[in-house]
Amino acid sequence: MSSNPPNIWALLLSTLGTPVHTLASGISYTQGIIWEIILTFSLLFTVYATMVDPKKGSLDGLGPLLTGFVVGANILAGGAFSGASMNPARSFGPALVSGNWTDHWVYWVGPLIGGGLAGFIYENVLIDRSDAPLADDEQPFLN
């Protein structure tokens, strides 16, 4: 008598369903987009300040840890309202698997605006790129 053990993942998915990002009850599209803009902005701004900026000073090496703290804080702050996606790919996968596209466009518009703003502001206002490029005759290893 041979019986195959039940697939735990199939059992969980059939019981719980695939969790998708949707706006909380009472949260409008505008509020959801604003939440996602703010959360994504703070995440990308942290990445710029701790890992991208060449003159980050004493933060050198702490970028991943600080970014993780910001992700956790963002989830605590906005998770109950918008799901705190902060990444369109994070929302796309579960929506594709479940076929539930409710409010899905919010998770593209908000993060794209928030990430774009963070990059634009950091690159054009805060980051100091005063290093002059080398002249063509001074570049090493070019033949």
Phi, psi and omega in degrees: 000107180245128176232138179279137177292149180293144177286115185297323181291319178296322178295315179297315181295322179289331180278312187265333187082170178273121181288126178242157175281125171219158179288146178292159177300130180091354179265123180281169176301317180298315179296319178297317179296317179297318177301313182293324176298311182296314182294316180291321177302311182296322179294310182291326177297320177296318178298315178299313186291330186254342184231331185267319183298121182292343181246052184281353175066231186286356179278355182303122179096345180263001184306307181298320179295313180294323176296318176298320177296320179293320176300314179298316179295321178296320179295318178295322183283314188247356183301321182286342183260308184240355184092350178051056181292304179063006183199117180302325180294327179294330179270332184291315183302304179298325178294321179294315182293318184274338185078010180262105183255019181301127177059016188298324183298333178300325184277002169256314184295308183301304180296325179293321177290313181297316178293319178297318177297316180299313179296316181297312182295315182293316182293322187262344183245315190259323186285136181256109179248058183276356178290127180277140177292153178291147174292157184303323182282348181261354183286125182284157172065021176251133179248000000 
